[in-house]
Amino acid sequence: MNSSTIAVTIDERLRFALFGIQSVMGAVFSGSEIEKVFSDVETDQVSEKNYSIFENKKEKVAGFVDEYEPETLTLSVFSKLVDQKKLEEIYENAGFEVFRKTQRDNQASQSTRKSRAD
């Protein structure tokens, strides 16, 4: 089993990364635990937090937020399917997905403004 870790900012890129990891592992992550990560970053900026995003007998995905860096999650993946290189690749690709989403949102917004002006 591989043990891989990456420190990431808690933002849309993390959402896409978790989706990518979930897809590679063929697992279903805890949606409520993922949402807790995002709600905690907005409401609790002072305490250390641990998250269990997924766990079975052979694999685990967990997160840790240090009290001194409340906007950063240390994401740990224990899986034979996700080594350090794969985790970094997934996170890099998640950045591209955020960019594409932003581009689509901007195009939709421009289209809406244009149709209102007509």
N, CA, C and O atoms as a GROMACS GRO file, in nm:
protein
  472
    1MET      N    1   0.085  -0.117   0.000
    1MET     CA    2   0.000   0.000   0.000
    1MET      C    3   0.089   0.124   0.000
    1MET      O    4   0.192   0.128   0.067
    2ASN      N    5   0.047   0.223  -0.077
    2ASN     CA    6   0.118   0.350  -0.084
    2ASN      C    7   0.065   0.446   0.021
    2ASN      O    8  -0.053   0.444   0.055
    3SER      N    9   0.152   0.528   0.070
    3SER     CA   10   0.115   0.636   0.161
    3SER      C   11   0.159   0.766   0.096
    3SER      O   12   0.278   0.790   0.080
    4SER      N   13   0.063   0.850   0.060
    4SER     CA   14   0.091   0.974  -0.011
    4SER      C   15   0.030   1.091   0.064
    4SER      O   16  -0.080   1.079   0.119
    5THR      N   17   0.101   1.204   0.065
    5THR     CA   18   0.054   1.321   0.138
    5THR      C   19   0.081   1.446   0.056
    5THR      O   20   0.184   1.458  -0.010
    6ILE      N   21  -0.014   1.540   0.063
    6ILE     CA   22   0.002   1.668  -0.004
    6ILE      C   23  -0.070   1.775   0.078
    6ILE      O   24  -0.180   1.752   0.128
    7ALA      N   25  -0.009   1.891   0.091
    7ALA     CA   26  -0.072   2.004   0.158
    7ALA      C   27  -0.141   2.089   0.052
    7ALA      O   28  -0.080   2.129  -0.046
    8VAL      N   29  -0.271   2.116   0.074
    8VAL     CA   30  -0.351   2.188  -0.026
    8VAL      C   31  -0.435   2.296   0.041
    8VAL      O   32  -0.472   2.286   0.158
    9THR      N   33  -0.464   2.398  -0.036
    9THR     CA   34  -0.555   2.502   0.010
    9THR      C   35  -0.697   2.448   0.002
    9THR      O   36  -0.732   2.376  -0.092
   10ILE      N   37  -0.779   2.483   0.099
   10ILE     CA   38  -0.918   2.437   0.101
   10ILE      C   39  -0.998   2.530   0.010
   10ILE      O   40  -1.041   2.638   0.050
   11ASP      N   41  -1.016   2.484  -0.115
   11ASP     CA   42  -1.087   2.561  -0.216
   11ASP      C   43  -1.142   2.467  -0.323
   11ASP      O   44  -1.142   2.345  -0.305
   12GLU      N   45  -1.188   2.523  -0.435
   12GLU     CA   46  -1.247   2.442  -0.541
   12GLU      C   47  -1.150   2.337  -0.596
   12GLU      O   48  -1.191   2.228  -0.635
   13ARG      N   49  -1.022   2.371  -0.597
   13ARG     CA   50  -0.924   2.276  -0.648
   13ARG      C   51  -0.923   2.149  -0.562
   13ARG      O   52  -0.907   2.039  -0.614
   14LEU      N   53  -0.940   2.165  -0.432
   14LEU     CA   54  -0.949   2.048  -0.344
   14LEU      C   55  -1.070   1.963  -0.380
   14LEU      O   56  -1.062   1.840  -0.382
   15ARG      N   57  -1.183   2.027  -0.408
   15ARG     CA   58  -1.304   1.951  -0.446
   15ARG      C   59  -1.277   1.864  -0.569
   15ARG      O   60  -1.310   1.745  -0.571
   16PHE      N   61  -1.216   1.925  -0.671
   16PHE     CA   62  -1.186   1.849  -0.792
   16PHE      C   63  -1.084   1.739  -0.765
   16PHE      O   64  -1.095   1.630  -0.820
   17ALA      N   65  -0.985   1.766  -0.680
   17ALA     CA   66  -0.885   1.666  -0.646
   17ALA      C   67  -0.949   1.547  -0.574
   17ALA      O   68  -0.918   1.432  -0.605
   18LEU      N   69  -1.037   1.575  -0.481
   18LEU     CA   70  -1.104   1.466  -0.410
   18LEU      C   71  -1.188   1.381  -0.505
   18LEU      O   72  -1.193   1.259  -0.493
   19PHE      N   73  -1.253   1.448  -0.600
   19PHE     CA   74  -1.330   1.374  -0.700
   19PHE      C   75  -1.237   1.284  -0.782
   19PHE      O   76  -1.271   1.170  -0.812
   20GLY      N   77  -1.120   1.337  -0.819
   20GLY     CA   78  -1.024   1.258  -0.896
   20GLY      C   79  -0.972   1.138  -0.818
   20GLY      O   80  -0.961   1.028  -0.871
   21ILE      N   81  -0.939   1.160  -0.692
   21ILE     CA   82  -0.890   1.051  -0.608
   21ILE      C   83  -0.998   0.945  -0.592
   21ILE      O   84  -0.972   0.825  -0.601
   22GLN      N   85  -1.118   0.990  -0.568
   22GLN     CA   86  -1.233   0.900  -0.553
   22GLN      C   87  -1.251   0.816  -0.679
   22GLN      O   88  -1.276   0.696  -0.671
   23SER      N   89  -1.237   0.879  -0.794
   23SER     CA   90  -1.253   0.808  -0.921
   23SER      C   91  -1.144   0.703  -0.941
   23SER      O   92  -1.172   0.591  -0.981
   24VAL      N   93  -1.020   0.739  -0.913
   24VAL     CA   94  -0.909   0.646  -0.929
   24VAL      C   95  -0.926   0.527  -0.834
   24VAL      O   96  -0.901   0.412  -0.873
   25MET      N   97  -0.968   0.553  -0.711
   25MET     CA   98  -0.982   0.447  -0.612
   25MET      C   99  -1.109   0.365  -0.633
   25MET      O  100  -1.121   0.254  -0.581
   26GLY      N  101  -1.205   0.418  -0.710
   26GLY     CA  102  -1.332   0.349  -0.727
   26GLY      C  103  -1.410   0.342  -0.598
   26GLY      O  104  -1.478   0.244  -0.570
   27ALA      N  105  -1.400   0.448  -0.518
   27ALA     CA  106  -1.462   0.453  -0.386
   27ALA      C  107  -1.569   0.562  -0.382
   27ALA      O  108  -1.580   0.643  -0.474
   28VAL      N  109  -1.646   0.561  -0.277
   28VAL     CA  110  -1.744   0.667  -0.252
   28VAL      C  111  -1.704   0.734  -0.122
   28VAL      O  112  -1.711   0.674  -0.015
   29PHE      N  113  -1.662   0.859  -0.132
   29PHE     CA  114  -1.617   0.934  -0.015
   29PHE      C  115  -1.735   0.988   0.063
   29PHE      O  116  -1.846   0.998   0.011
   30SER      N  117  -1.712   1.023   0.187
   30SER     CA  118  -1.814   1.081   0.273
   30SER      C  119  -1.839   1.227   0.233
   30SER      O  120  -1.757   1.315   0.261
   31GLY      N  121  -1.951   1.250   0.169
   31GLY     CA  122  -1.986   1.386   0.128
   31GLY      C  123  -2.002   1.479   0.247
   31GLY      O  124  -1.964   1.596   0.240
   32SER      N  125  -2.057   1.428   0.355
   32SER     CA  126  -2.076   1.512   0.474
   32SER      C  127  -1.942   1.551   0.536
   32SER      O  128  -1.927   1.662   0.587
   33GLU      N  129  -1.845   1.461   0.532
   33GLU     CA  130  -1.713   1.492   0.588
   33GLU      C  131  -1.641   1.594   0.499
   33GLU      O  132  -1.572   1.683   0.550
   34ILE      N  133  -1.656   1.581   0.368
   34ILE     CA  134  -1.597   1.679   0.277
   34ILE      C  135  -1.659   1.816   0.300
   34ILE      O  136  -1.587   1.916   0.306
   35GLU      N  137  -1.790   1.822   0.312
   35GLU     CA  138  -1.856   1.952   0.336
   35GLU      C  139  -1.815   2.010   0.470
   35GLU      O  140  -1.807   2.132   0.485
   36LYS      N  141  -1.789   1.925   0.567
   36LYS     CA  142  -1.743   1.971   0.698
   36LYS      C  143  -1.608   2.042   0.686
   36LYS      O  144  -1.585   2.142   0.754
   37VAL      N  145  -1.520   1.990   0.601
   37VAL     CA  146  -1.391   2.054   0.578
   37VAL      C  147  -1.414   2.200   0.532
   37VAL      O  148  -1.351   2.292   0.582
   38PHE      N  149  -1.505   2.216   0.437
   38PHE     CA  150  -1.528   2.349   0.381
   38PHE      C  151  -1.603   2.441   0.477
   38PHE      O  152  -1.573   2.561   0.483
   39SER      N  153  -1.698   2.388   0.551
   39SER     CA  154  -1.769   2.473   0.647
   39SER      C  155  -1.680   2.509   0.765
   39SER      O  156  -1.689   2.620   0.818
   40ASP      N  157  -1.595   2.417   0.807
   40ASP     CA  158  -1.504   2.445   0.919
   40ASP      C  159  -1.405   2.556   0.884
   40ASP      O  160  -1.373   2.638   0.970
   41VAL      N  161  -1.358   2.558   0.762
   41VAL     CA  162  -1.260   2.661   0.726
   41VAL      C  163  -1.323   2.800   0.732
   41VAL      O  164  -1.253   2.899   0.758
   42GLU      N  165  -1.453   2.809   0.710
   42GLU     CA  166  -1.521   2.939   0.717
   42GLU      C  167  -1.558   2.978   0.860
   42GLU      O  168  -1.561   3.097   0.892
   43THR      N  169  -1.585   2.881   0.945
   43THR     CA  170  -1.637   2.913   1.078
   43THR      C  171  -1.539   2.898   1.193
   43THR      O  172  -1.550   2.969   1.293
   44ASP      N  173  -1.443   2.808   1.180
   44ASP     CA  174  -1.351   2.781   1.293
   44ASP      C  175  -1.207   2.798   1.247
   44ASP      O  176  -1.150   2.708   1.187
   45GLN      N  177  -1.151   2.911   1.274
   45GLN     CA  178  -1.016   2.944   1.229
   45GLN      C  179  -0.909   2.921   1.336
   45GLN      O  180  -0.796   2.965   1.318
   46VAL      N  181  -0.942   2.855   1.445
   46VAL     CA  182  -0.846   2.849   1.555
   46VAL      C  183  -0.813   2.711   1.610
   46VAL      O  184  -0.723   2.698   1.693
   47SER      N  185  -0.882   2.608   1.566
   47SER     CA  186  -0.852   2.477   1.627
   47SER      C  187  -0.803   2.376   1.524
   47SER      O  188  -0.832   2.385   1.405
   48GLU      N  189  -0.728   2.280   1.573
   48GLU     CA  190  -0.676   2.170   1.494
   48GLU      C  191  -0.793   2.076   1.462
   48GLU      O  192  -0.880   2.054   1.546
   49LYS      N  193  -0.794   2.021   1.340
   49LYS     CA  194  -0.904   1.935   1.299
   49LYS      C  195  -0.853   1.813   1.222
   49LYS      O  196  -0.756   1.821   1.148
   50ASN      N  197  -0.920   1.700   1.242
   50ASN     CA  198  -0.891   1.577   1.168
   50ASN      C  199  -1.018   1.534   1.096
   50ASN      O  200  -1.128   1.545   1.151
   51TYR      N  201  -1.003   1.484   0.974
   51TYR     CA  202  -1.118   1.440   0.896
   51TYR      C  203  -1.092   1.300   0.841
   51TYR      O  204  -0.982   1.271   0.793
   52SER      N  205  -1.192   1.216   0.848
   52SER     CA  206  -1.186   1.083   0.788
   52SER      C  207  -1.278   1.086   0.667
   52SER      O  208  -1.400   1.071   0.681
   53ILE      N  209  -1.222   1.104   0.550
   53ILE     CA  210  -1.299   1.121   0.428
   53ILE      C  211  -1.344   0.987   0.370
   53ILE      O  212  -1.452   0.976   0.312
   54PHE      N  213  -1.259   0.886   0.388
   54PHE     CA  214  -1.291   0.752   0.341
   54PHE      C  215  -1.205   0.651   0.415
   54PHE      O  216  -1.088   0.677   0.443
   55GLU      N  217  -1.264   0.537   0.447
   55GLU     CA  218  -1.184   0.432   0.508
   55GLU      C  219  -1.254   0.298   0.491
   55GLU      O  220  -1.374   0.284   0.515
   56ASN      N  221  -1.177   0.200   0.450
   56ASN     CA  222  -1.222   0.062   0.452
   56ASN      C  223  -1.106  -0.022   0.506
   56ASN      O  224  -1.010   0.034   0.559
   57LYS      N  225  -1.111  -0.151   0.493
   57LYS     CA  226  -1.007  -0.237   0.552
   57LYS      C  227  -0.870  -0.216   0.489
   57LYS      O  228  -0.768  -0.239   0.554
   58LYS      N  229  -0.867  -0.174   0.362
   58LYS     CA  230  -0.739  -0.165   0.291
   58LYS      C  231  -0.698  -0.023   0.252
   58LYS      O  232  -0.581   0.000   0.219
   59GLU      N  233  -0.789   0.071   0.254
   59GLU     CA  234  -0.759   0.206   0.204
   59GLU      C  235  -0.813   0.313   0.299
   59GLU      O  236  -0.906   0.290   0.376
   60LYS      N  237  -0.751   0.430   0.290
   60LYS     CA  238  -0.795   0.540   0.375
   60LYS      C  239  -0.759   0.673   0.309
   60LYS      O  240  -0.653   0.687   0.248
   61VAL      N  241  -0.849   0.768   0.323
   61VAL     CA  242  -0.823   0.907   0.281
   61VAL      C  243  -0.860   0.993   0.401
   61VAL      O  244  -0.973   0.989   0.450
   62ALA      N  245  -0.764   1.071   0.446
   62ALA     CA  246  -0.784   1.154   0.566
   62ALA      C  247  -0.728   1.292   0.544
   62ALA      O  248  -0.645   1.315   0.455
   63GLY      N  249  -0.773   1.384   0.626
   63GLY     CA  250  -0.723   1.520   0.619
   63GLY      C  251  -0.694   1.574   0.757
   63GLY      O  252  -0.756   1.534   0.856
   64PHE      N  253  -0.598   1.665   0.764
   64PHE     CA  254  -0.560   1.729   0.889
   64PHE      C  255  -0.542   1.877   0.865
   64PHE      O  256  -0.477   1.918   0.770
   65VAL      N  257  -0.601   1.958   0.954
   65VAL     CA  258  -0.584   2.103   0.949
   65VAL      C  259  -0.518   2.145   1.080
   65VAL      O  260  -0.568   2.117   1.189
   66ASP      N  261  -0.406   2.212   1.066
   66ASP     CA  262  -0.331   2.263   1.182
   66ASP      C  263  -0.394   2.393   1.229
   66ASP      O  264  -0.444   2.471   1.148
   67GLU      N  265  -0.393   2.417   1.358
   67GLU     CA  266  -0.453   2.539   1.411
   67GLU      C  267  -0.384   2.664   1.360
   67GLU      O  268  -0.444   2.772   1.359
   68TYR      N  269  -0.259   2.655   1.318
   68TYR     CA  270  -0.184   2.771   1.271
   68TYR      C  271  -0.198   2.796   1.122
   68TYR      O  272  -0.157   2.901   1.072
   69GLU      N  273  -0.255   2.702   1.050
   69GLU     CA  274  -0.280   2.717   0.906
   69GLU      C  275  -0.421   2.668   0.875
   69GLU      O  276  -0.437   2.563   0.812
   70PRO      N  277  -0.523   2.740   0.919
   70PRO     CA  278  -0.661   2.691   0.907
   70PRO      C  279  -0.714   2.682   0.764
   70PRO      O  280  -0.817   2.620   0.740
   71GLU      N  281  -0.644   2.742   0.668
   71GLU     CA  282  -0.690   2.736   0.529
   71GLU      C  283  -0.622   2.625   0.450
   71GLU      O  284  -0.648   2.609   0.330
   72THR      N  285  -0.536   2.548   0.516
   72THR     CA  286  -0.460   2.443   0.448
   72THR      C  287  -0.494   2.305   0.506
   72THR      O  288  -0.496   2.286   0.628
   73LEU      N  289  -0.521   2.212   0.418
   73LEU     CA  290  -0.549   2.073   0.456
   73LEU      C  291  -0.432   1.986   0.414
   73LEU      O  292  -0.389   1.991   0.298
   74THR      N  293  -0.381   1.908   0.504
   74THR     CA  294  -0.283   1.806   0.469
   74THR      C  295  -0.362   1.680   0.437
   74THR      O  296  -0.421   1.618   0.525
   75LEU      N  297  -0.363   1.645   0.310
   75LEU     CA  298  -0.442   1.533   0.261
   75LEU      C  299  -0.352   1.410   0.253
   75LEU      O  300  -0.246   1.413   0.191
   76SER      N  301  -0.395   1.301   0.317
   76SER     CA  302  -0.320   1.176   0.317
   76SER      C  303  -0.403   1.067   0.252
   76SER      O  304  -0.521   1.048   0.284
   77VAL      N  305  -0.340   0.995   0.160
   77VAL     CA  306  -0.408   0.887   0.089
   77VAL      C  307  -0.326   0.759   0.109
   77VAL      O  308  -0.207   0.754   0.080
   78PHE      N  309  -0.393   0.658   0.158
   78PHE     CA  310  -0.332   0.526   0.179
   78PHE      C  311  -0.405   0.430   0.086
   78PHE      O  312  -0.515   0.384   0.116
   79SER      N  313  -0.343   0.400  -0.028
   79SER     CA  314  -0.407   0.316  -0.129
   79SER      C  315  -0.302   0.262  -0.224
   79SER      O  316  -0.204   0.330  -0.255
   80LYS      N  317  -0.320   0.141  -0.270
   80LYS     CA  318  -0.227   0.085  -0.368
   80LYS      C  319  -0.245   0.153  -0.504
   80LYS      O  320  -0.156   0.143  -0.589
   81LEU      N  321  -0.356   0.220  -0.525
   81LEU     CA  322  -0.384   0.283  -0.654
   81LEU      C  323  -0.334   0.428  -0.665
   81LEU      O  324  -0.328   0.482  -0.775
   82VAL      N  325  -0.300   0.489  -0.552
   82VAL     CA  326  -0.259   0.630  -0.553
   82VAL      C  327  -0.125   0.644  -0.481
   82VAL      O  328  -0.119   0.646  -0.358
   83ASP      N  329  -0.018   0.655  -0.560
   83ASP     CA  330   0.113   0.682  -0.501
   83ASP      C  331   0.135   0.834  -0.501
   83ASP      O  332   0.048   0.910  -0.543
   84GLN      N  333   0.251   0.877  -0.454
   84GLN     CA  334   0.278   1.021  -0.443
   84GLN      C  335   0.270   1.091  -0.579
   84GLN      O  336   0.213   1.199  -0.590
   85LYS      N  337   0.327   1.030  -0.680
   85LYS     CA  338   0.324   1.090  -0.814
   85LYS      C  339   0.180   1.104  -0.865
   85LYS      O  340   0.144   1.207  -0.921
   86LYS      N  341   0.100   1.001  -0.845
   86LYS     CA  342  -0.040   1.005  -0.891
   86LYS      C  343  -0.118   1.111  -0.815
   86LYS      O  344  -0.199   1.183  -0.875
   87LEU      N  345  -0.096   1.123  -0.685
   87LEU     CA  346  -0.165   1.223  -0.605
   87LEU      C  347  -0.130   1.364  -0.655
   87LEU      O  348  -0.218   1.448  -0.669
   88GLU      N  349  -0.004   1.388  -0.681
   88GLU     CA  350   0.038   1.520  -0.731
   88GLU      C  351  -0.020   1.546  -0.870
   88GLU      O  352  -0.057   1.659  -0.900
   89GLU      N  353  -0.027   1.444  -0.953
   89GLU     CA  354  -0.087   1.456  -1.087
   89GLU      C  355  -0.235   1.490  -1.077
   89GLU      O  356  -0.284   1.578  -1.148
   90ILE      N  357  -0.305   1.422  -0.989
   90ILE     CA  358  -0.448   1.449  -0.970
   90ILE      C  359  -0.468   1.593  -0.923
   90ILE      O  360  -0.558   1.662  -0.972
   91TYR      N  361  -0.386   1.638  -0.830
   91TYR     CA  362  -0.400   1.774  -0.779
   91TYR      C  363  -0.368   1.877  -0.888
   91TYR      O  364  -0.436   1.979  -0.898
   92GLU      N  365  -0.267   1.850  -0.969
   92GLU     CA  366  -0.235   1.941  -1.080
   92GLU      C  367  -0.351   1.947  -1.179
   92GLU      O  368  -0.390   2.055  -1.223
   93ASN      N  369  -0.407   1.832  -1.214
   93ASN     CA  370  -0.520   1.828  -1.307
   93ASN      C  371  -0.642   1.898  -1.248
   93ASN      O  372  -0.722   1.957  -1.322
   94ALA      N  373  -0.658   1.892  -1.118
   94ALA     CA  374  -0.770   1.961  -1.053
   94ALA      C  375  -0.759   2.112  -1.076
   94ALA      O  376  -0.860   2.180  -1.092
   95GLY      N  377  -0.638   2.164  -1.079
   95GLY     CA  378  -0.617   2.306  -1.108
   95GLY      C  379  -0.666   2.341  -1.248
   95GLY      O  380  -0.724   2.448  -1.268
   96PHE      N  381  -0.641   2.253  -1.345
   96PHE     CA  382  -0.689   2.276  -1.481
   96PHE      C  383  -0.842   2.276  -1.485
   96PHE      O  384  -0.902   2.356  -1.556
   97GLU      N  385  -0.903   2.186  -1.408
   97GLU     CA  386  -1.050   2.180  -1.405
   97GLU      C  387  -1.109   2.308  -1.346
   97GLU      O  388  -1.212   2.357  -1.393
   98VAL      N  389  -1.046   2.362  -1.244
   98VAL     CA  390  -1.092   2.489  -1.186
   98VAL      C  391  -1.083   2.598  -1.291
   98VAL      O  392  -1.175   2.679  -1.304
   99PHE      N  393  -0.974   2.602  -1.366
   99PHE     CA  394  -0.957   2.701  -1.473
   99PHE      C  395  -1.067   2.686  -1.578
   99PHE      O  396  -1.128   2.785  -1.619
  100ARG      N  397  -1.093   2.563  -1.620
  100ARG     CA  398  -1.198   2.539  -1.721
  100ARG      C  399  -1.335   2.582  -1.668
  100ARG      O  400  -1.414   2.643  -1.741
  101LYS      N  401  -1.362   2.550  -1.544
  101LYS     CA  402  -1.490   2.589  -1.483
  101LYS      C  403  -1.504   2.740  -1.478
  101LYS      O  404  -1.610   2.794  -1.508
  102THR      N  405  -1.398   2.808  -1.443
  102THR     CA  406  -1.399   2.955  -1.438
  102THR      C  407  -1.425   3.011  -1.577
  102THR      O  408  -1.502   3.106  -1.592
  103GLN      N  409  -1.362   2.954  -1.677
  103GLN     CA  410  -1.383   2.999  -1.815
  103GLN      C  411  -1.529   2.979  -1.857
  103GLN      O  412  -1.589   3.068  -1.917
  104ARG      N  413  -1.585   2.863  -1.826
  104ARG     CA  414  -1.726   2.836  -1.861
  104ARG      C  415  -1.819   2.932  -1.789
  104ARG      O  416  -1.913   2.985  -1.848
  105ASP      N  417  -1.792   2.954  -1.660
  105ASP     CA  418  -1.875   3.046  -1.582
  105ASP      C  419  -1.868   3.187  -1.638
  105ASP      O  420  -1.970   3.256  -1.645
  106ASN      N  421  -1.749   3.230  -1.678
  106ASN     CA  422  -1.734   3.364  -1.737
  106ASN      C  423  -1.807   3.374  -1.869
  106ASN      O  424  -1.870   3.476  -1.897
  107GLN      N  425  -1.800   3.272  -1.951
  107GLN     CA  426  -1.870   3.273  -2.079
  107GLN      C  427  -2.021   3.276  -2.058
  107GLN      O  428  -2.092   3.348  -2.128
  108ALA      N  429  -2.070   3.199  -1.964
  108ALA     CA  430  -2.213   3.198  -1.935
  108ALA      C  431  -2.259   3.334  -1.884
  108ALA      O  432  -2.366   3.381  -1.920
  109SER      N  433  -2.177   3.396  -1.800
  109SER     CA  434  -2.210   3.527  -1.746
  109SER      C  435  -2.213   3.632  -1.856
  109SER      O  436  -2.302   3.717  -1.858
  110GLN      N  437  -2.118   3.627  -1.948
  110GLN     CA  438  -2.115   3.721  -2.060
  110GLN      C  439  -2.234   3.700  -2.151
  110GLN      O  440  -2.292   3.796  -2.201
  111SER      N  441  -2.270   3.576  -2.173
  111SER     CA  442  -2.385   3.544  -2.257
  111SER      C  443  -2.514   3.596  -2.195
  111SER      O  444  -2.601   3.648  -2.266
  112THR      N  445  -2.528   3.582  -2.064
  112THR     CA  446  -2.646   3.631  -1.993
  112THR      C  447  -2.655   3.783  -2.002
  112THR      O  448  -2.762   3.838  -2.028
  113ARG      N  449  -2.542   3.850  -1.981
  113ARG     CA  450  -2.542   3.998  -1.990
  113ARG      C  451  -2.575   4.043  -2.130
  113ARG      O  452  -2.648   4.141  -2.148
  114LYS      N  453  -2.524   3.974  -2.230
  114LYS     CA  454  -2.548   4.010  -2.368
  114LYS      C  455  -2.696   3.995  -2.403
  114LYS      O  456  -2.754   4.081  -2.470
  115SER      N  457  -2.758   3.884  -2.357
  115SER     CA  458  -2.900   3.861  -2.388
  115SER      C  459  -2.989   3.961  -2.316
  115SER      O  460  -3.095   3.998  -2.368
  116ARG      N  461  -2.949   4.007  -2.198
  116ARG     CA  462  -3.026   4.109  -2.127
  116ARG      C  463  -3.017   4.244  -2.196
  116ARG      O  464  -3.111   4.323  -2.192
  117ALA      N  465  -2.903   4.270  -2.260
  117ALA     CA  466  -2.882   4.397  -2.327
  117ALA      C  467  -2.961   4.402  -2.459
  117ALA      O  468  -2.995   4.511  -2.506
  118ASP      N  469  -2.990   4.287  -2.516
  118ASP     CA  470  -3.063   4.282  -2.644
  118ASP      C  471  -3.207   4.307  -2.628
  118ASP      O  472  -3.281   4.306  -2.727
   0.00000   0.00000   0.00000
